[in-house]
């Protein structure tokens, strides 16, 4: 599935699972998909596709 939205470093986001954090990394996977590293309030970094996170307004 194609990414429907692009995110930038330092943007506040929330994952569909409820995790809240800040985009800290943007990478291209070998299959061409873009993933976004999100650091949460505990300091853990998890990677999500654009379909899995939303901007915090």
Backbone as numpy.savetxt, mean C-alpha at the origin, in Angstrom:
# Nx Ny Nz CAx CAy CAz Cx Cy Cz
-5.16 -8.38 -12.50 -6.01 -7.20 -12.50 -5.12 -5.96 -12.50
-5.44 -4.99 -13.27 -4.65 -3.76 -13.36 -4.89 -2.88 -12.14
-3.82 -2.20 -11.71 -3.95 -1.26 -10.59 -4.89 -0.14 -10.99
-5.84 0.19 -10.12 -6.80 1.23 -10.44 -6.42 2.58 -9.83
-5.39 2.59 -9.01 -5.01 3.83 -8.34 -3.53 3.76 -7.99
-2.88 4.88 -8.01 -1.47 4.93 -7.62 -1.33 5.67 -6.31
-0.41 5.21 -5.48 -0.15 5.82 -4.19 1.28 6.32 -4.16
1.54 7.30 -3.33 2.87 7.91 -3.22 3.42 7.67 -1.81
4.74 7.73 -1.69 5.41 7.63 -0.39 4.84 8.70 0.55
4.65 8.35 1.79 4.14 9.21 2.88 2.63 9.42 2.86
1.91 8.76 1.98 0.44 8.87 2.00 -0.12 7.98 3.09
-1.12 8.46 3.81 -1.80 7.66 4.82 -2.85 6.80 4.14
-2.83 5.50 4.48 -3.74 4.55 3.85 -4.30 3.60 4.90
-5.35 2.90 4.50 -5.93 1.84 5.33 -6.15 0.63 4.43
-5.74 -0.53 4.93 -5.92 -1.77 4.17 -7.35 -2.27 4.37
-7.81 -3.07 3.44 -9.16 -3.63 3.56 -9.30 -4.49 4.81
-8.18 -5.00 5.33 -8.20 -5.80 6.56 -8.30 -4.93 7.81
-8.19 -3.61 7.66 -8.31 -2.69 8.78 -7.00 -2.10 9.24
-5.87 -2.62 8.74 -4.56 -2.08 9.14 -4.41 -0.66 8.60
-3.92 0.22 9.44 -3.73 1.62 9.07 -2.25 1.94 9.09
-1.80 2.74 8.12 -0.39 3.08 8.10 -0.04 4.09 7.02
1.25 4.16 6.71 1.79 5.11 5.75 2.59 4.36 4.69
2.40 4.74 3.43 3.16 4.13 2.35 4.64 4.50 2.52
5.51 3.49 2.56 6.94 3.73 2.75 7.78 3.19 1.60
7.17 2.41 0.69 7.92 1.79 -0.40 6.97 1.48 -1.55
7.48 1.60 -2.76 6.71 1.23 -3.95 7.62 0.35 -4.79
7.14 -0.86 -5.12 7.97 -1.81 -5.89 7.17 -2.42 -7.03
7.91 -2.85 -8.02 7.35 -3.55 -9.17 7.70 -5.03 -9.00
6.69 -5.91 -9.02 6.95 -7.34 -8.91 7.34 -7.89 -10.28
7.88 -9.09 -10.31 8.34 -9.68 -11.57 7.20 -9.90 -12.54
5.96 -10.02 -12.04 4.81 -10.19 -12.93 4.26 -8.86 -13.44
4.91 -7.75 -13.06 4.51 -6.43 -13.53 3.58 -5.68 -12.60
3.06 -6.34 -11.57 2.15 -5.68 -10.63 2.94 -4.74 -9.71
2.32 -3.62 -9.36 2.92 -2.68 -8.41 2.41 -3.01 -7.02
3.32 -3.06 -6.04 2.93 -3.26 -4.65 3.45 -2.10 -3.82
2.73 -1.82 -2.75 3.03 -0.68 -1.89 3.35 -1.19 -0.49
4.53 -0.82 0.02 4.90 -1.16 1.38 4.25 -0.16 2.32
3.54 -0.68 3.31 2.83 0.16 4.27 3.37 -0.16 5.66
3.92 0.87 6.32 4.40 0.71 7.70 3.24 1.07 8.63
2.91 0.14 9.54 1.78 0.37 10.43 2.25 0.96 11.76
1.34 1.10 12.70 1.65 1.76 13.97 2.61 0.97 14.84
2.79 -0.34 14.56 3.75 -1.15 15.33 5.13 -1.17 14.69
5.26 -0.55 13.50 6.53 -0.53 12.79 6.69 -1.63 11.77
5.71 -2.52 11.67 5.77 -3.61 10.70 5.47 -3.08 9.30
6.17 -3.61 8.29 5.91 -3.24 6.90 5.26 -4.41 6.20
4.12 -4.16 5.60 3.42 -5.18 4.82 3.18 -4.62 3.43
3.16 -5.50 2.46 3.00 -5.08 1.07 1.60 -5.40 0.57
1.00 -4.42 -0.13 -0.36 -4.54 -0.65 -0.40 -4.09 -2.10
-1.34 -4.63 -2.84 -1.62 -4.09 -4.18 -2.54 -2.89 -4.02
-2.69 -2.11 -5.07 -3.55 -0.92 -5.02 -5.00 -1.28 -4.72
-5.42 -2.47 -5.14 -6.79 -2.91 -4.89 -7.06 -3.20 -3.42
-5.99 -3.35 -2.62 -6.13 -3.75 -1.22 -6.00 -2.61 -0.23
-5.71 -1.40 -0.70 -5.59 -0.27 0.22 -6.38 0.93 -0.32
-6.76 1.78 0.60 -7.51 3.01 0.28 -6.86 4.19 1.00
-6.97 5.37 0.40 -6.46 6.58 1.06 -7.30 6.93 2.28
-6.63 7.43 3.31 -7.33 7.95 4.49 -7.59 9.41 4.21
-8.83 9.81 4.28 -9.18 11.21 4.01 -9.14 12.06 5.24
